[in-house]
Amino acid sequence: MSIEGKICIITGANSGIGKATAIALAKMGATIVMVCREKATGEIAQKEIIELSGNKDVDLFLCDLSTQKEIREFVSNFKKKYQALDILINNAGVMMKKGPISIDGFEMNFAVNHLAPFLLTNLLLDMLKKCAPSRIVNVSSGAHKMAKLDFDDLQSENTKPRFMRIYGNSKLALMLFSYELSRKLEGTNVTVNTVHPGVVATNLGRHQSKFSQKFSKVVFKKPEKGAETSIYLASSPDVEGITGKYFVNKESRKSSEASYNEEDAKRMWKISAEMTKL
């Protein structure tokens, strides 16, 4: 699959894995649509992506993905400007300790890591179907294997304050959504796959201690390395038609047993649709 001239949305494209992914796909000739929260950092990254890739087709939209109103506004503005969408990479994420609540009233990890890609993807499905073969790449995490999802406590109100458990729960919800979406899209030629990028030094840990942030920059993978599997799933002809898989280091791997529970996936879809008023 050549992605030259293809339109690709990447959330969280101003730093880390998202930015590295944007640079690589821009070098391949794709039109990059960056979805970023802050104007200043977004514009700096946009300029750098253009300079490093030699591709001027790099667009910037501002959107706070923790706010469902802004997600809907972004989709509306995108559809006014573009008539096609070939690749959607739900890359943006947060890793926050228990406490912060989104403007819509949801625990922040769950709001950004699961509800945001759930809503954004569903609102863009019509364009992805129209442009098929098209691809959806959801950046998850190996932390989903640490999850213990409680449908009676999706807001983690009663979860012990272990941020990796809360973060893992949000990523397991994303996995359940991804697999259920792949089943719903059978026969459409729209593929959905998930990625564990590895332990990467990114802005994801910006809410952690200064020591943890410095430690991660020394020990963890560089963003360029962490982005390789997202780039592969977005562009490689080797995965044409492959859907409903979990990839690590550009290879399909088995995710947690809990992530394959179809009953839980259907339940999560119903609850997520209610939370996002779809």
Buried (B, 14 or more C-beta within 10 A) or exposed (E): BEBEEBBBBBBBBBBBBBBBBBBBBBBBBBBBBBBBBEEEBBBEBBEBBBEBBEBEBBBBBBBBBBBBEBBBBBBEEBBEEBEEBBBBBBBBBBBBBBEBEBEBEBBBBBBBBBBBBBBBBBBBBEBBBEBEEBBBBBBBBBBBBBBEBEEEEBBBEEBEEEBEBBBBBBBBBBBBBBBBBBEEBEEBBBBBBBBBBBBBBBBBBEBBEEEEBEBBEEEBBBBBBBBBBBBBBBBBEEBEEBBBBBBBEBEEEEBBEBBBBEEBBEBBBEBBEEBBEE
